[in-house]
Amino acid sequence: METATKTTWNIDPTHSEIQFKVKHLVISTVTGHFRQFEGTVETEGDEFETATVRFSADTASVDTNQPQRDEHLRSADFFESEKYPKMSFESTGVEKTGEGTYKITGNLTIKGTTKPIELKAEYGGSMTDFYGNYKSGFEITGKVNRKEYGLNWSAVTEAGGIVVGDEVKLALNVQIARPA
């Protein structure tokens, strides 16, 4: 039996977004993203259910469009970016769940704490760009409890409202490029 060739796809940072959403005061949602990140998807041939996914983001690159809040997120109350400059993910399995849908299981590490996580991925298609690069696109979603990773800061308003929710929704739009 012939084994398929291993292919390493690289995340294209100029056409990808790594976003998160968290409840603020329970009544609204704050959206943020990481400006600096990298990752690879290693497949056998072009079969994504054979994939090994590795990803990391620079925690200091967090951006919620509010500089004071971003500084707080970089502090020891949250990411502690000086001590823990990267958060990372490494897959342990990819399962095709339907036409163009996948379940990705793996380990997410934030602030030195590693926990298993499950993500849903929706395949957006593949195409060759203007420069001859073959690309595939995915929308990836998931949820984590920030307190499981030591992002414990909390406050309550005078009226008893929680300032920051515990559940963080992940929303990644990712383009990966295969070498020509």
C-alpha positions as CSV (number, residue, x, y, z in Angstrom):
1,M,0.0,0.0,0.0
2,E,1.4,3.4,-1.0
3,T,1.4,6.1,1.6
4,A,0.2,9.6,0.7
5,T,2.8,12.4,0.6
6,K,2.8,14.6,3.7
7,T,1.9,18.2,2.9
8,T,2.5,21.1,5.2
9,W,0.1,24.0,4.8
10,N,0.9,27.4,6.4
11,I,-1.7,29.8,7.8
12,D,-1.8,32.9,5.7
13,P,-1.9,35.7,8.3
14,T,-2.9,38.4,5.8
15,H,-6.1,36.5,5.0
16,S,-6.9,35.0,8.5
17,E,-8.4,36.3,11.7
18,I,-8.2,34.9,15.2
19,Q,-11.1,36.4,17.2
20,F,-12.6,35.9,20.6
21,K,-15.8,37.2,22.1
22,V,-16.6,37.6,25.8
23,K,-19.6,39.0,27.6
24,H,-19.2,42.4,29.3
25,L,-21.6,43.4,32.1
26,V,-23.7,40.4,30.8
27,I,-25.5,42.9,28.5
28,S,-23.0,43.3,25.6
29,T,-20.1,41.4,24.0
30,V,-16.5,42.6,23.6
31,T,-14.7,41.2,20.5
32,G,-11.0,41.0,20.3
33,H,-8.4,39.4,18.2
34,F,-4.7,38.5,18.1
35,R,-2.6,40.5,15.6
36,Q,0.4,38.1,15.6
37,F,0.0,34.4,15.1
38,E,1.3,31.4,13.1
39,G,0.4,27.9,12.4
40,T,0.6,24.9,10.2
41,V,-1.7,22.1,9.0
42,E,0.1,18.9,8.0
43,T,-2.0,16.5,5.9
44,E,-1.5,13.3,4.0
45,G,-2.1,14.5,0.4
46,D,-5.1,16.9,0.6
47,E,-7.2,14.9,3.1
48,F,-8.0,17.2,6.0
49,E,-9.2,14.3,8.2
50,T,-5.5,13.2,8.4
51,A,-4.5,16.7,9.6
52,T,-2.2,17.6,12.4
53,V,-2.9,21.3,13.4
54,R,-0.4,23.4,15.2
55,F,-1.1,27.0,16.1
56,S,0.3,29.8,18.3
57,A,-0.6,33.4,19.0
58,D,1.5,36.1,20.7
59,T,-0.5,37.1,23.8
60,A,1.0,40.6,23.7
61,S,-0.7,41.1,20.3
62,V,-4.2,41.1,21.8
63,D,-6.4,43.9,20.5
64,T,-9.9,44.8,21.6
65,N,-9.8,48.3,20.1
66,Q,-9.3,49.8,23.5
67,P,-5.7,50.4,24.6
68,Q,-6.3,50.5,28.3
69,R,-8.3,47.2,28.3
70,D,-5.6,45.6,26.1
71,E,-2.9,46.6,28.6
72,H,-5.0,45.0,31.3
73,L,-5.4,41.8,29.2
74,R,-1.5,41.6,28.9
75,S,-1.1,41.9,32.7
76,A,-0.9,39.2,35.3
77,D,-4.8,39.5,35.8
78,F,-5.1,37.8,32.4
79,F,-2.5,36.6,29.9
80,E,0.6,37.7,31.8
81,S,2.3,38.3,28.4
82,E,5.8,38.9,29.7
83,K,6.0,35.5,31.4
84,Y,3.8,33.6,28.9
85,P,4.3,35.3,25.5
86,K,2.5,32.6,23.5
87,M,-0.7,30.6,23.7
88,S,-0.8,27.5,21.6
89,F,-2.9,24.7,20.2
90,E,-1.9,21.2,19.0
91,S,-4.5,18.8,17.6
92,T,-4.9,15.3,18.8
93,G,-7.5,14.3,16.1
94,V,-9.6,15.5,13.2
95,E,-12.9,13.8,12.4
96,K,-15.1,14.5,9.4
97,T,-18.6,15.1,10.8
98,G,-20.5,15.9,7.6
99,E,-20.1,17.4,4.1
100,G,-17.4,20.0,4.6
101,T,-17.6,19.9,8.4
102,Y,-15.0,18.6,10.9
103,K,-14.5,18.2,14.6
104,I,-10.9,19.1,15.7
105,T,-9.8,17.9,19.2
106,G,-6.6,19.0,20.7
107,N,-4.8,20.7,23.6
108,L,-4.9,24.4,24.2
109,T,-2.2,26.0,26.3
110,I,-2.6,29.4,27.9
111,K,-0.5,30.7,30.8
112,G,1.3,27.3,31.2
113,T,-2.0,25.4,31.6
114,T,-2.9,22.8,29.0
115,K,-6.5,21.5,28.6
116,P,-8.3,19.5,26.0
117,I,-10.6,21.5,23.7
118,E,-13.0,20.6,20.9
119,L,-13.4,22.9,17.9
120,K,-15.8,22.8,15.0
121,A,-14.5,23.6,11.5
122,E,-16.4,24.3,8.4
123,Y,-14.6,24.0,5.1
124,G,-15.1,27.0,2.8
125,G,-13.4,25.6,-0.3
126,S,-10.1,25.6,-2.1
127,M,-8.8,27.8,-4.9
128,T,-5.6,28.9,-6.6
129,D,-4.9,32.6,-5.9
130,F,-3.5,35.2,-8.4
131,Y,0.1,34.2,-7.4
132,G,-0.4,30.5,-8.1
133,N,-0.7,29.5,-4.4
134,Y,-3.3,26.8,-3.7
135,K,-5.3,27.8,-0.7
136,S,-8.1,26.3,1.5
137,G,-10.4,28.2,3.9
138,F,-12.0,27.2,7.1
139,E,-14.3,28.8,9.7
140,I,-13.4,27.4,13.1
141,T,-15.5,27.9,16.3
142,G,-15.3,26.8,19.9
143,K,-15.7,27.8,23.5
144,V,-13.4,27.9,26.5
145,N,-13.8,28.8,30.2
146,R,-11.1,31.4,30.7
147,K,-10.8,30.6,34.4
148,E,-9.7,27.0,33.6
149,Y,-6.5,28.7,32.1
150,G,-5.8,31.0,35.1
151,L,-7.4,34.1,33.5
152,N,-9.2,34.6,36.8
153,W,-9.6,38.4,37.2
154,S,-13.2,39.2,38.1
155,A,-15.1,42.2,39.3
156,V,-18.7,42.9,40.2
157,T,-20.4,46.2,39.7
158,E,-22.2,48.1,42.5
159,A,-25.4,46.8,41.1
160,G,-24.1,43.2,41.3
161,G,-23.4,42.7,37.6
162,I,-20.5,40.5,36.5
163,V,-17.9,42.7,34.6
164,V,-16.4,39.9,32.5
165,G,-18.1,36.6,31.6
166,D,-16.3,33.3,32.1
167,E,-17.1,31.7,28.7
168,V,-15.0,32.9,25.8
169,K,-16.2,32.2,22.3
170,L,-13.5,31.5,19.7
171,A,-14.1,32.5,16.0
172,L,-11.3,31.8,13.6
173,N,-11.4,32.5,9.9
174,V,-8.3,30.8,8.5
175,Q,-6.8,30.5,5.0
176,I,-4.0,28.0,4.7
177,A,-1.6,27.8,1.7
178,R,0.0,24.7,0.3
179,P,3.4,25.1,-1.2
180,A,3.3,25.1,-5.0
